[in-house]
Amino acid sequence: PLTIVISGVPGIGKTTLVQKILYDWAAGEHHQRFAFIFLFKFRDLNDWREPTSLAELIVKHHPCLNDLDGLRKVLRKPENLLFIFDGLDESRTSINFKDKPLLTSLMGQTVLKGCSVVITSRPTALESSNIKSVPRCTEIIGFLAEQRKIYFKRFFSDEKVSMEAFEYVQQNDILYTMCFNPSYCWILCSVLKSYFTKENKHQQRPKTISQLFADFICNILTNHKREADNPQDLLTSISKLALYGVCNKCLVFDDRDMDSFRIQSSQFLSGFMKEILQKEESFNRLVYTYLHLTVQEFLAALHPLLGTTADVTELLNKADSYEDGRCEILLRFLSGLCHTGTRDKFTEILGPLSVESICKVIDWLKTKTERELQQGNNRALLNTLHCLYETQNTTLIRSTVGNQKSLKLTKLNLNPVDCYVLSYILTCCRE
């Protein structure tokens, strides 16, 4: 097929795969049937109007092809062209393949007949798109068992430490399951690196994805706490920006955004900011992006618990109303931060998180679970079960799910973490 959609959960390696395709092509190792590969990121397309032509889109992203005669020569042989659109889920506007003229023209071969098109996306965004019009969809499944072991060996320079860390993870079902995801694997190794030292050896290690990211952020805060006069003010600002970005599908920020959220350019000299936000140049302007979208989603979840004036109930209802899945991970993290052990990780650095907001999240989650069990929306129910798992609140799980005779999750492709979460929920209900 000439058009392929590559689906994958957050952090599974969609963008890395795209970069590998480009690298192999440029190095002359693979994909040599293509004379040109054009990469476009939906996050960049958000900030400018729909182009009037394909030529305008190409020139905007590749100024070196501004010569019209040269560009015509390039487009004369479409069978030698590959167009990659990365991050459909990052588009601010709702995408329907039938309604997007430029994409539809390329995919339907009404423009440049014979060209190849690759689109990457999270699964949730594909549900609201007309995916049936795409000839082939494929999914990245992540690391297999042996690949996880290889990753640990390469991450830790000391082979003894790498085996010790890997054996610990192997004995912990949820951590080992999480390692199917390369991003989680990297963050887990980064977190465990500090645990496998003498002073941290006996501290409690992460059991949930929320705890993993909490450890990750706390490690960065701890390592750079001397650089920030008031870490809570700094974290409040960047978490507020993160929340705004998640709710508005904004992943790229500029200096105007920094000013609006009172983040000063001088703060980027600190190691903490460098590890959270990255600076780069895009379309001749300086832009900022979070280390990873999942890191942005965790910080967004942290914001309403930092003693801010944000109404957490209003946020929960608003986040739950989006049908494109933009706030699914945020809601899981917000639920996870209700767990005492998870939020206590921040207490020493930031002081206690808002107990009032946490109580509201628990009440909201209880109501939501009861509603989803009645309505029969399988995708929404699965995400709610993830939220319940992240709380590690067995009483809440039993009171909401425990009286159900069955759970219906038909027509869903479950990944390893989904399966583990379901196993945990069912075990809680049986006890």
One Martini backbone bead per residue (centre of mass of N, CA, C, O) as a GRO file, in nm:
protein
  431
    1PRO     BB    1   0.099   0.034   0.016
    2LEU     BB    2   0.102   0.398   0.004
    3THR     BB    3  -0.063   0.398   0.283
    4ILE     BB    4   0.035   0.457   0.631
    5VAL     BB    5  -0.057   0.379   0.965
    6ILE     BB    6   0.100   0.462   1.279
    7SER     BB    7   0.049   0.309   1.583
    8GLY     BB    8   0.072   0.440   1.935
    9VAL     BB    9   0.158   0.479   2.233
   10PRO     BB   10   0.295   0.663   2.454
   11GLY     BB   11   0.648   0.623   2.399
   12ILE     BB   12   0.693   0.382   2.176
   13GLY     BB   13   0.834   0.526   1.890
   14LYS     BB   14   0.730   0.699   1.645
   15THR     BB   15   0.940   0.930   1.611
   16THR     BB   16   1.187   0.745   1.611
   17LEU     BB   17   1.112   0.596   1.353
   18VAL     BB   18   1.119   0.842   1.171
   19GLN     BB   19   1.420   0.910   1.227
   20LYS     BB   20   1.525   0.636   1.120
   21ILE     BB   21   1.430   0.663   0.832
   22LEU     BB   22   1.596   0.921   0.771
   23TYR     BB   23   1.875   0.813   0.846
   24ASP     BB   24   1.886   0.567   0.653
   25TRP     BB   25   1.848   0.735   0.399
   26ALA     BB   26   2.090   0.937   0.433
   27ALA     BB   27   2.301   0.683   0.467
   28GLY     BB   28   2.213   0.456   0.244
   29GLU     BB   29   2.060   0.187   0.375
   30HIS     BB   30   1.756   0.283   0.319
   31HIS     BB   31   1.503   0.385   0.109
   32GLN     BB   32   1.631   0.433  -0.199
   33ARG     BB   33   1.369   0.482  -0.381
   34PHE     BB   34   1.393   0.761  -0.253
   35ALA     BB   35   1.470   1.092  -0.329
   36PHE     BB   36   1.244   1.197  -0.117
   37ILE     BB   37   1.188   1.313   0.227
   38PHE     BB   38   0.896   1.440   0.391
   39LEU     BB   39   0.869   1.621   0.698
   40PHE     BB   40   0.574   1.652   0.913
   41LYS     BB   41   0.446   1.836   1.192
   42PHE     BB   42   0.162   1.896   1.359
   43ARG     BB   43   0.278   2.095   1.575
   44ASP     BB   44   0.363   2.301   1.345
   45LEU     BB   45   0.083   2.330   1.190
   46ASN     BB   46  -0.079   2.485   1.417
   47ASP     BB   47   0.067   2.792   1.358
   48TRP     BB   48  -0.069   2.766   1.065
   49ARG     BB   49  -0.222   2.785   0.795
   50GLU     BB   50  -0.366   2.647   0.544
   51PRO     BB   51  -0.235   2.552   0.271
   52THR     BB   52  -0.278   2.609  -0.078
   53SER     BB   53  -0.026   2.411  -0.118
   54LEU     BB   54   0.219   2.180  -0.141
   55ALA     BB   55   0.450   2.373  -0.208
   56GLU     BB   56   0.417   2.552   0.046
   57LEU     BB   57   0.472   2.329   0.252
   58ILE     BB   58   0.757   2.256   0.158
   59VAL     BB   59   0.892   2.539   0.174
   60LYS     BB   60   0.838   2.590   0.474
   61HIS     BB   61   1.019   2.329   0.562
   62HIS     BB   62   1.208   2.366   0.277
   63PRO     BB   63   1.384   2.634   0.173
   64CYS     BB   64   1.585   2.495  -0.038
   65LEU     BB   65   1.305   2.463  -0.236
   66ASN     BB   66   1.236   2.765  -0.357
   67ASP     BB   67   1.285   2.659  -0.635
   68LEU     BB   68   1.054   2.599  -0.871
   69ASP     BB   69   1.207   2.431  -1.077
   70GLY     BB   70   1.322   2.228  -0.873
   71LEU     BB   71   1.047   2.135  -0.755
   72ARG     BB   72   0.926   2.023  -1.015
   73LYS     BB   73   1.136   1.799  -1.048
   74VAL     BB   74   1.070   1.651  -0.784
   75LEU     BB   75   0.745   1.616  -0.857
   76ARG     BB   76   0.763   1.444  -1.130
   77LYS     BB   77   0.834   1.181  -0.927
   78PRO     BB   78   0.624   1.044  -0.702
   79GLU     BB   79   0.746   0.748  -0.665
   80ASN     BB   80   1.007   0.908  -0.509
   81LEU     BB   81   0.801   0.985  -0.271
   82LEU     BB   82   0.796   1.077   0.087
   83PHE     BB   83   0.535   1.132   0.326
   84ILE     BB   84   0.553   1.265   0.663
   85PHE     BB   85   0.312   1.249   0.939
   86ASP     BB   86   0.364   1.363   1.268
   87GLY     BB   87   0.121   1.358   1.507
   88LEU     BB   88  -0.202   1.363   1.489
   89ASP     BB   89  -0.270   1.407   1.803
   90GLU     BB   90  -0.133   1.717   1.784
   91SER     BB   91  -0.376   1.828   1.664
   92ARG     BB   92  -0.600   2.082   1.731
   93THR     BB   93  -0.766   1.972   1.516
   94SER     BB   94  -1.002   1.785   1.395
   95ILE     BB   95  -0.949   1.475   1.229
   96ASN     BB   96  -1.053   1.408   0.890
   97PHE     BB   97  -0.959   1.250   0.611
   98LYS     BB   98  -1.198   1.374   0.435
   99ASP     BB   99  -1.146   1.698   0.538
  100LYS     BB  100  -0.835   1.693   0.444
  101PRO     BB  101  -0.716   1.795   0.159
  102LEU     BB  102  -0.411   1.733   0.160
  103LEU     BB  103  -0.417   1.448   0.273
  104THR     BB  104  -0.632   1.328   0.082
  105SER     BB  105  -0.478   1.375  -0.184
  106LEU     BB  106  -0.237   1.193  -0.115
  107MET     BB  107  -0.390   0.933  -0.026
  108GLY     BB  108  -0.586   0.932  -0.296
  109GLN     BB  109  -0.404   1.014  -0.553
  110THR     BB  110  -0.487   1.313  -0.675
  111VAL     BB  111  -0.195   1.374  -0.581
  112LEU     BB  112   0.077   1.241  -0.669
  113LYS     BB  113   0.075   0.975  -0.821
  114GLY     BB  114   0.265   0.726  -0.627
  115CYS     BB  115   0.297   0.822  -0.359
  116SER     BB  116   0.407   0.821  -0.023
  117VAL     BB  117   0.238   0.761   0.305
  118VAL     BB  118   0.297   0.866   0.651
  119ILE     BB  119   0.123   0.811   0.967
  120THR     BB  120   0.116   0.925   1.303
  121SER     BB  121  -0.042   0.785   1.614
  122ARG     BB  122  -0.258   0.776   1.844
  123PRO     BB  123  -0.533   0.582   1.896
  124THR     BB  124  -0.745   0.799   1.989
  125ALA     BB  125  -0.734   0.978   1.724
  126LEU     BB  126  -0.837   0.751   1.525
  127GLU     BB  127  -1.135   0.724   1.625
  128SER     BB  128  -1.210   1.031   1.504
  129SER     BB  129  -1.128   0.910   1.240
  130ASN     BB  130  -1.124   0.798   0.897
  131ILE     BB  131  -0.964   0.502   0.896
  132LYS     BB  132  -1.102   0.327   0.664
  133SER     BB  133  -0.946   0.492   0.424
  134VAL     BB  134  -0.701   0.318   0.505
  135PRO     BB  135  -0.521   0.057   0.387
  136ARG     BB  136  -0.298   0.073   0.638
  137CYS     BB  137  -0.249  -0.055   0.971
  138THR     BB  138  -0.008  -0.006   1.232
  139GLU     BB  139   0.169  -0.139   1.527
  140ILE     BB  140   0.352  -0.057   1.804
  141ILE     BB  141   0.470  -0.292   2.062
  142GLY     BB  142   0.764  -0.290   2.140
  143PHE     BB  143   0.929  -0.454   2.375
  144LEU     BB  144   1.077  -0.737   2.420
  145ALA     BB  145   1.226  -0.925   2.647
  146GLU     BB  146   1.524  -0.910   2.534
  147GLN     BB  147   1.522  -0.597   2.482
  148ARG     BB  148   1.512  -0.510   2.777
  149LYS     BB  149   1.783  -0.627   2.864
  150ILE     BB  150   1.955  -0.467   2.661
  151TYR     BB  151   1.882  -0.186   2.761
  152PHE     BB  152   2.004  -0.210   3.044
  153LYS     BB  153   2.296  -0.269   2.953
  154ARG     BB  154   2.324   0.012   2.800
  155PHE     BB  155   2.257   0.210   3.031
  156PHE     BB  156   2.450   0.054   3.216
  157SER     BB  157   2.790   0.047   3.264
  158ASP     BB  158   2.734  -0.154   3.492
  159GLU     BB  159   2.667  -0.485   3.481
  160LYS     BB  160   2.582  -0.543   3.774
  161VAL     BB  161   2.368  -0.319   3.795
  162SER     BB  162   2.196  -0.402   3.552
  163MET     BB  163   2.114  -0.684   3.670
  164GLU     BB  164   1.993  -0.585   3.934
  165ALA     BB  165   1.775  -0.404   3.807
  166PHE     BB  166   1.642  -0.618   3.622
  167GLU     BB  167   1.567  -0.825   3.844
  168TYR     BB  168   1.383  -0.637   3.997
  169VAL     BB  169   1.184  -0.585   3.762
  170GLN     BB  170   1.107  -0.885   3.706
  171GLN     BB  171   0.970  -0.911   4.006
  172ASN     BB  172   0.792  -0.668   3.886
  173ASP     BB  173   0.524  -0.672   3.698
  174ILE     BB  174   0.467  -0.369   3.624
  175LEU     BB  175   0.754  -0.282   3.549
  176TYR     BB  176   0.802  -0.496   3.332
  177THR     BB  177   0.561  -0.418   3.160
  178MET     BB  178   0.645  -0.115   3.108
  179CYS     BB  179   0.909  -0.198   2.931
  180PHE     BB  180   0.768  -0.202   2.648
  181ASN     BB  181   0.823   0.103   2.689
  182PRO     BB  182   1.083   0.303   2.610
  183SER     BB  183   1.022   0.554   2.788
  184TYR     BB  184   0.977   0.401   3.052
  185CYS     BB  185   1.250   0.263   3.050
  186TRP     BB  186   1.421   0.520   3.075
  187ILE     BB  187   1.290   0.634   3.333
  188LEU     BB  188   1.338   0.385   3.508
  189CYS     BB  189   1.646   0.386   3.488
  190SER     BB  190   1.684   0.673   3.601
  191VAL     BB  191   1.555   0.606   3.878
  192LEU     BB  192   1.720   0.342   3.959
  193LYS     BB  193   2.000   0.468   3.974
  194SER     BB  194   1.942   0.595   4.261
  195TYR     BB  195   1.856   0.329   4.415
  196PHE     BB  196   2.147   0.185   4.336
  197THR     BB  197   2.236   0.305   4.612
  198LYS     BB  198   2.310   0.315   4.937
  199GLU     BB  199   2.098   0.543   5.030
  200ASN     BB  200   1.843   0.409   4.837
  201LYS     BB  201   1.803   0.094   4.861
  202HIS     BB  202   1.541   0.103   5.087
  203GLN     BB  203   1.357   0.241   4.915
  204GLN     BB  204   1.070   0.296   4.759
  205ARG     BB  205   0.952   0.173   4.471
  206PRO     BB  206   0.791   0.184   4.189
  207LYS     BB  207   0.435   0.077   4.086
  208THR     BB  208   0.358   0.319   3.908
  209ILE     BB  209   0.342   0.559   3.672
  210SER     BB  210   0.315   0.794   3.869
  211GLN     BB  211   0.560   0.717   4.049
  212LEU     BB  212   0.769   0.730   3.827
  213PHE     BB  213   0.729   1.036   3.756
  214ALA     BB  214   0.770   1.144   4.039
  215ASP     BB  215   1.062   1.050   4.065
  216PHE     BB  216   1.172   1.199   3.820
  217ILE     BB  217   1.105   1.492   3.914
  218CYS     BB  218   1.236   1.476   4.198
  219ASN     BB  219   1.525   1.426   4.102
  220ILE     BB  220   1.555   1.694   3.955
  221LEU     BB  221   1.492   1.878   4.195
  222THR     BB  222   1.718   1.770   4.383
  223ASN     BB  223   1.967   1.819   4.189
  224HIS     BB  224   1.855   2.153   4.157
  225LYS     BB  225   1.772   2.314   4.428
  226ARG     BB  226   2.003   2.538   4.442
  227GLU     BB  227   1.901   2.701   4.175
  228ALA     BB  228   1.625   2.743   4.327
  229ASP     BB  229   1.460   2.958   4.529
  230ASN     BB  230   1.152   2.858   4.422
  231PRO     BB  231   1.029   2.561   4.326
  232GLN     BB  232   0.719   2.603   4.339
  233ASP     BB  233   0.694   2.845   4.146
  234LEU     BB  234   0.826   2.708   3.905
  235LEU     BB  235   0.633   2.458   3.893
  236THR     BB  236   0.371   2.618   3.864
  237SER     BB  237   0.436   2.747   3.588
  238ILE     BB  238   0.503   2.483   3.418
  239SER     BB  239   0.230   2.337   3.491
  240LYS     BB  240   0.039   2.550   3.371
  241LEU     BB  241   0.147   2.529   3.085
  242ALA     BB  242   0.094   2.225   3.054
  243LEU     BB  243  -0.215   2.240   3.091
  244TYR     BB  244  -0.276   2.426   2.860
  245GLY     BB  245  -0.153   2.240   2.642
  246VAL     BB  246  -0.328   1.986   2.678
  247CYS     BB  247  -0.617   2.123   2.645
  248ASN     BB  248  -0.500   2.274   2.354
  249LYS     BB  249  -0.291   2.111   2.192
  250CYS     BB  250  -0.003   2.226   2.307
  251LEU     BB  251   0.362   2.169   2.235
  252VAL     BB  252   0.436   2.462   2.133
  253PHE     BB  253   0.641   2.731   2.247
  254ASP     BB  254   0.686   3.074   2.312
  255ASP     BB  255   0.772   3.379   2.437
  256ARG     BB  256   0.478   3.460   2.492
  257ASP     BB  257   0.414   3.221   2.676
  258MET     BB  258   0.631   3.275   2.887
  259ASP     BB  259   0.516   3.551   2.971
  260SER     BB  260   0.224   3.462   3.049
  261PHE     BB  261   0.369   3.239   3.269
  262ARG     BB  262   0.626   3.360   3.406
  263ILE     BB  263   0.881   3.273   3.223
  264GLN     BB  264   1.213   3.311   3.235
  265SER     BB  265   1.499   3.301   3.048
  266SER     BB  266   1.701   3.273   3.294
  267GLN     BB  267   1.585   2.988   3.392
  268PHE     BB  268   1.739   2.821   3.156
  269LEU     BB  269   2.013   2.794   3.323
  270SER     BB  270   1.892   2.572   3.465
  271GLY     BB  271   1.890   2.233   3.503
  272PHE     BB  272   1.589   2.185   3.541
  273MET     BB  273   1.482   2.322   3.280
  274LYS     BB  274   1.660   2.153   3.080
  275GLU     BB  275   1.508   1.874   3.170
  276ILE     BB  276   1.209   1.977   3.078
  277LEU     BB  277   1.291   2.204   2.871
  278GLN     BB  278   1.316   2.270   2.520
  279LYS     BB  279   1.525   2.426   2.289
  280GLU     BB  280   1.430   2.557   1.958
  281GLU     BB  281   1.419   2.584   1.607
  282SER     BB  282   1.125   2.729   1.431
  283PHE     BB  283   1.071   2.911   1.176
  284ASN     BB  284   1.274   3.141   1.287
  285ARG     BB  285   1.214   3.046   1.593
  286LEU     BB  286   1.176   3.028   1.932
  287VAL     BB  287   1.119   2.717   2.101
  288TYR     BB  288   0.914   2.509   2.328
  289THR     BB  289   0.958   2.183   2.484
  290TYR     BB  290   0.893   1.905   2.621
  291LEU     BB  291   1.059   1.624   2.668
  292HIS     BB  292   0.762   1.499   2.690
  293LEU     BB  293   0.433   1.455   2.676
  294THR     BB  294   0.414   1.289   2.945
  295VAL     BB  295   0.550   1.506   3.118
  296GLN     BB  296   0.341   1.723   3.064
  297GLU     BB  297   0.099   1.558   3.184
  298PHE     BB  298   0.209   1.538   3.472
  299LEU     BB  299   0.239   1.843   3.531
  300ALA     BB  300  -0.059   1.908   3.480
  301ALA     BB  301  -0.164   1.730   3.721
  302LEU     BB  302  -0.006   1.891   3.948
  303HIS     BB  303  -0.118   2.181   3.954
  304PRO     BB  304  -0.399   2.156   4.132
  305LEU     BB  305  -0.201   2.054   4.393
  306LEU     BB  306  -0.026   2.343   4.449
  307GLY     BB  307  -0.230   2.562   4.574
  308THR     BB  308  -0.411   2.669   4.373
  309THR     BB  309  -0.705   2.822   4.217
  310ALA     BB  310  -0.781   2.574   4.089
  311ASP     BB  311  -1.058   2.392   3.971
  312VAL     BB  312  -1.073   2.054   3.980
  313THR     BB  313  -1.364   1.987   3.893
  314GLU     BB  314  -1.365   2.150   3.632
  315LEU     BB  315  -1.123   2.005   3.508
  316LEU     BB  316  -1.236   1.716   3.506
  317ASN     BB  317  -1.486   1.773   3.326
  318LYS     BB  318  -1.330   1.891   3.088
  319ALA     BB  319  -1.136   1.651   3.035
  320ASP     BB  320  -1.378   1.437   2.996
  321SER     BB  321  -1.513   1.584   2.734
  322TYR     BB  322  -1.297   1.483   2.559
  323GLU     BB  323  -1.298   1.268   2.263
  324ASP     BB  324  -0.969   1.257   2.176
  325GLY     BB  325  -0.780   1.187   2.445
  326ARG     BB  326  -0.598   1.430   2.562
  327CYS     BB  327  -0.672   1.353   2.896
  328GLU     BB  328  -0.615   1.061   2.984
  329ILE     BB  329  -0.331   1.078   3.125
  330LEU     BB  330  -0.392   1.307   3.319
  331LEU     BB  331  -0.611   1.147   3.483
  332ARG     BB  332  -0.420   0.928   3.580
  333PHE     BB  333  -0.223   1.111   3.733
  334LEU     BB  334  -0.430   1.246   3.921
  335SER     BB  335  -0.502   0.979   4.056
  336GLY     BB  336  -0.211   0.898   4.149
  337LEU     BB  337  -0.177   1.161   4.341
  338CYS     BB  338  -0.375   1.036   4.567
  339HIS     BB  339  -0.150   0.878   4.661
  340THR     BB  340   0.037   0.900   4.933
  341GLY     BB  341   0.318   0.799   4.828
  342THR     BB  342   0.328   0.986   4.580
  343ARG     BB  343   0.287   1.276   4.712
  344ASP     BB  344   0.520   1.251   4.931
  345LYS     BB  345   0.761   1.303   4.737
  346PHE     BB  346   0.699   1.631   4.743
  347THR     BB  347   0.700   1.741   5.038
  348GLU     BB  348   1.004   1.814   5.094
  349ILE     BB  349   1.012   2.029   4.852
  350LEU     BB  350   0.689   2.161   4.848
  351GLY     BB  351   0.505   2.036   5.024
  352PRO     BB  352   0.187   1.998   5.063
  353LEU     BB  353  -0.076   1.890   4.906
  354SER     BB  354  -0.401   1.923   4.815
  355VAL     BB  355  -0.651   1.771   4.992
  356GLU     BB  356  -0.910   1.884   4.869
  357SER     BB  357  -0.848   1.801   4.574
  358ILE     BB  358  -0.815   1.497   4.627
  359CYS     BB  359  -1.104   1.444   4.725
  360LYS     BB  360  -1.239   1.535   4.458
  361VAL     BB  361  -1.113   1.319   4.279
  362ILE     BB  362  -1.231   1.071   4.421
  363ASP     BB  363  -1.531   1.148   4.387
  364TRP     BB  364  -1.523   1.167   4.078
  365LEU     BB  365  -1.423   0.874   4.021
  366LYS     BB  366  -1.662   0.728   4.145
  367THR     BB  367  -1.878   0.847   3.956
  368LYS     BB  368  -1.748   0.768   3.687
  369THR     BB  369  -1.743   0.463   3.722
  370GLU     BB  370  -2.049   0.422   3.752
  371ARG     BB  371  -2.115   0.543   3.473
  372GLU     BB  372  -1.938   0.357   3.284
  373LEU     BB  373  -2.075   0.086   3.370
  374GLN     BB  374  -2.354   0.175   3.237
  375GLN     BB  375  -2.282   0.288   2.935
  376GLY     BB  376  -2.053   0.111   2.761
  377ASN     BB  377  -1.771   0.257   2.722
  378ASN     BB  378  -1.485   0.098   2.669
  379ARG     BB  379  -1.264   0.317   2.661
  380ALA     BB  380  -1.356   0.474   2.915
  381LEU     BB  381  -1.338   0.233   3.109
  382LEU     BB  382  -1.038   0.169   3.080
  383ASN     BB  383  -0.937   0.447   3.181
  384THR     BB  384  -1.073   0.422   3.461
  385LEU     BB  385  -0.911   0.171   3.551
  386HIS     BB  386  -0.643   0.318   3.545
  387CYS     BB  387  -0.715   0.525   3.761
  388LEU     BB  388  -0.765   0.320   3.986
  389TYR     BB  389  -0.485   0.195   3.986
  390GLU     BB  390  -0.322   0.457   4.053
  391THR     BB  391  -0.442   0.484   4.349
  392GLN     BB  392  -0.434   0.211   4.521
  393ASN     BB  393  -0.755   0.188   4.601
  394THR     BB  394  -0.923  -0.078   4.715
  395THR     BB  395  -1.184   0.041   4.827
  396LEU     BB  396  -1.272   0.188   4.569
  397ILE     BB  397  -1.274  -0.057   4.382
  398ARG     BB  398  -1.482  -0.234   4.539
  399SER     BB  399  -1.719  -0.012   4.549
  400THR     BB  400  -1.739  -0.003   4.218
  401VAL     BB  401  -1.651  -0.303   4.088
  402GLY     BB  402  -1.719  -0.548   4.290
  403ASN     BB  403  -2.047  -0.573   4.192
  404GLN     BB  404  -1.956  -0.697   3.927
  405LYS     BB  405  -1.993  -0.966   3.701
  406SER     BB  406  -1.876  -0.782   3.458
  407LEU     BB  407  -1.644  -0.683   3.189
  408LYS     BB  408  -1.666  -0.474   2.900
  409LEU     BB  409  -1.390  -0.498   2.626
  410THR     BB  410  -1.464  -0.488   2.341
  411LYS     BB  411  -1.279  -0.394   2.060
  412LEU     BB  412  -0.992  -0.401   2.208
  413ASN     BB  413  -0.653  -0.319   2.217
  414LEU     BB  414  -0.441  -0.475   2.435
  415ASN     BB  415  -0.191  -0.401   2.636
  416PRO     BB  416   0.013  -0.501   2.886
  417VAL     BB  417  -0.091  -0.285   3.090
  418ASP     BB  418  -0.389  -0.338   3.061
  419CYS     BB  419  -0.375  -0.631   3.165
  420TYR     BB  420  -0.261  -0.569   3.444
  421VAL     BB  421  -0.486  -0.384   3.543
  422LEU     BB  422  -0.713  -0.593   3.523
  423SER     BB  423  -0.586  -0.795   3.718
  424TYR     BB  424  -0.583  -0.607   3.964
  425ILE     BB  425  -0.885  -0.542   3.981
  426LEU     BB  426  -0.985  -0.839   4.007
  427THR     BB  427  -0.823  -0.908   4.261
  428CYS     BB  428  -0.952  -0.697   4.447
  429CYS     BB  429  -1.249  -0.812   4.412
  430ARG     BB  430  -1.181  -1.103   4.536
  431GLU     BB  431  -1.070  -1.022   4.834
   0.00000   0.00000   0.00000
